[in-house]
Amino acid sequence: MAGTTKYLDPKLLSKLGNMELIARCALQGFFSGLHPSPFHGFSAEFSDHRQYLPGDELRFLDWKMYGRSNKLYIKQFLQDTNVPVYILLDASNSMTYRGDSTYDKLDYGRYLSGALTSLMLSQGDSVSLVVFSERVTTRIPLRGRRTHLHAILTALSRIEPGGRTRLADVLHTFAETATRRGIVILISDLLDDGGDLSSGLAHLKYLRHDVIVFHTLAHEEITLDFRGAVQFEDLETRERLRTFPESVRETYQAKVQDFIDTIEKSSGRSGIDYCLLDTSQSLDRAFLAYLAKRRRLM
Amino acid sequence: MSFIQALFLLGAAGVAGPIAAHLLARPRYRRVPFTMLQFLRTGETETQSRRRLKNLLVLLLRCAIIILLALFFAGPERLLVKLDAAVSPHAFVAIDDSLSMAYGDGMARAVADAREAIRSAPADAQFDVFALASGAETRGVDRPQADAFVAALKPVPLKASVSSFFSALGAAPSGAKITAHIVSDFTPEARAAFDSIAKPAAVDHYTYTRVGPETTPANVAITAARVMPGANGNLAVSVGLANYGPAAATVTITGKIGEAPARDTSAQLGGAEKRSVQLQLPAPQGAGPYLPVEISISPEDGMPQDNHYLIGLAGSEVTAKHVVIFAADEREAFLVKTALDTLAQSNPLNVINVQALVHSRFDSNVVRNASVVIFASAPNRSVVGVDDLASFVQGGGRLIAFANKDLKPAFYESLAKAGVFPAVPGAAANATLQLEGEFGSITMGDPLSPDAAAIRALRNYGLERLPIQGAYALRTVDGGTALWRFNTGDAFVCYKASGRGSAILINTSADDALSPLMKSAAAVAFINYLIGGGAQVQQYAFDAGESVRLPASAFELAHAQPDQAFFVETPGGKQTSAQWVNQTIAIPPVNELGWVRTTATPVRYAGVNVPEGETDLTAPSSAPLDMMVQRLFATRDSVVDEGPEKGTQQRKPLWPGIGWAALALIIVDVFVSNRVTR
């Protein structure tokens, strides 16, 4: 049992408190929940009037309006629903980079996945976990029961990192196999090995998923904070490169920033939430900052 | 271009420093697993190549600075000369005819090369040809004469000397076109000769040819030999061997003195090893005072000339002195015996047999067979035969007695009464005494007159500074002489000749000063002085090219006149006249190997040997050789329309420009170095 709760940080969960992750877009759900549904139904919250059309149910006629205006109007109500949440966690070799942080990027993603799962299940949403590297390696199906948390935490603890990142392929594959629209949370360092990441994300967006990208990077990956002569060895390709980091730091940082900016801009254009997470920062702070931002945007 | 101080050019070797630093100071890379290499790659490739370029630039700059500084300190200058068409060109040819050129076909190749150089000179050229070892030269001759001179050259067992060649080059008419050509094997000895030239000679063109083996050949040589005292009446010859070859070699060393049987020993030498080997040779008895010693090694190699070494010995004949010491006990005899043993080892031909006995073992037969009898202290009168001792002295023996603390007056008085001892000890005086007078003034009379060397040796020890506590007042008897006195006037050494022999009484005083005297550094010299040491043996071995001296015989010493001529036989078997110089017979330098001997009897010998190192055929490296020859010459630039007056030379210094260039590069280096950041 200890293994399964490893990636469920109690400190983080206590900080999450009453905060809710609410889909910004209207999503279709099976059960009542906190997410707004496109279907106007029978909830308590009035939404709007519309003209009566033949075939409408008479019980939704606003008789008071008819009394005042002698016209037939139908009352419409907002309907709350639960949504499917897909957590896509990158488990390629590059995610094992830790740098000087406490956790490597994969562990960071595990904690984040655990926290999100707990949050979503507590909201009544159903959660699916998809672990991938070159292809999808683990897929935990959508469930909304509270006991599903255990299944997901177990899966998280059993992830074996390996392989290279084929993010675009994985996103396309996932988009084609995800039968229900929902929230897609992508946790990855986005170091796609030659694929077109933006097309993968666009595919998801085309299918009207609400996509959130948590871009996890180690601090050293952003700043190249190394000194002296260093031989870098690529965790995925085993390629080696000798350099003096001080001499290339400026160029590197500019290129990394350009990379981040490109993803952020393309995400913004597609209506995708993008959040850069530095693994040297504590997970709760980054995560809570995101949630606060998300709530402000609602 | 020539250099004022070409030695500073060696400083250019300092470029090895930056190059070594560049190669050795390569960074050690720390291995770090990483992910985002695609962002590193582009920048890194660009930066890496730029950094390499900058590093290379800095390296080149620093090498250039070092070279320029070396050039600056070497003081380069340009020699300008306007040739005079009326003066015919001069071709200087130096050909090394030293002994090392005899190896293989070295001399033939050298002659062929020199003749070719003569043939390729301008038709109107005048030739100055120098044979570097023999010293033969021909000056201002035409081509056929120069060619004939060179063709007749043979190697001689001498070292090359280049001073005449370069002196002639320096005196050449500056208006003439001057070319120089050197042919040599450039062995270490030859290179040393060239290295001795301090000022480069101004020439228009120079060439050189190295002949001789391409690689260092196997060659073992005897470099020196010296005769020393050996054990058991033998003579020990210390033979210096040099293996000039690169590989180890085993040689057999054979030695022979006069007609005595030869003895040999073997030695193994590592490559390029030099060491000495001792060879024990029996000293021939009764062979006369002049002995030839021949040392040789086998097997023969490419240079047989250096496998033999000849020494002429001259001195006293091999004599055997039998010394008997009578002492109260072994301890008392030990000190005198030790001094005598040391003395026996210091003179190779002076054989001293020592026998130590206690007083009670006095035996007239022992005394009769002795040449010297020493009483370390006085025995009881009853144990010695006074008549035996008197007969011994009368027959030519030397009787020596030390008067010490345990004075037994009856012994001295009886021997004085027998006419043997020169003095009798009297009362003891307790005072600190010192010897008085300089040794140069001390003579020991005719019987000891050959002992001048012993007296001179004794003088060096400052025996007069030896303090002696107390002394007896020696009362001399008829015929007795006090040779040496204390500052109180009492005699220290008394002497008396008796018959063919003599007796000496030494006043070693009431405080038993025999021990401090015998333990002093002067003990050996003092004993030699007392027993009458033999003459020093002299060794006559010379290098080819040196003036040779031969010892004078006793007759010649007594009767030779300052302008008297002597005749000696040189190694070639020719007779030549010699001069009387400083009590020796001297002849001019001999250029052949072998014996020089007197034609008059007794025949005296002097060996003429190969100079040490001359047959070291170690092959030089080409680059240092180029540099060495380049240093010897300052190449002139012939100008036609400008520059100095016709026939005169002008030196145009180049070092200021080089200095400024070095300074500019230093500034650039500082700038570039600051830009290069890792």
Interface residues (C-beta under 8 A of the other chain):
Chain A: S94 Y97 D189 L191 A218 E220 E221 L224 F226 G228 A229 V230 Q231 F232 E233 D234 L235 E236 T237 E239 L241 R242 T243 F244 E246 S247 V248 T251 Y252 K255 V256 F259
Chain B: P27 R28 Y29 R30 R31 V32 P33 F34 T35 M36 L37 F39 L40 R41 T42 G43 E44 E46 T47 Q48 R51 T677 R678
